[in-house]
Amino acid sequence: MKQIYRADKRGNLTEILKEMKAPKLLMLMSNAKQFEEHVQELEKQFPGVPSIGCIGGSYGGQEVAAENGVAVIAMEGNLTVCLLYTSDAAD
């Protein structure tokens, strides 16, 4: 399995996705202003790939993606992703 972490302080998701070729799982940390746009772009770039996203800062090495930034962690290679959906709704 290979883990790729990329971040951009300006919120340029297109730029950080360039090195991600065949992810099996994506984790998105975005800013409140661009969150919906980033979710749509991620799905367009990698349709059907399981992903989870949140609004908040991301710290990786010396790179900090906060306020207007975006960060993505991609898992590639020998990885099996199992999805489990739960609901808090009463039956």
Secondary structure, DSSP 8 states (H G I E B T S, - for coil): -EEEEEEETT--HHHHHTT--SEEEEEEEE-TTTHHHHHHHHHHHSTT--EEEEES-EEETTEEE-TT-EEEEEEESS-------------
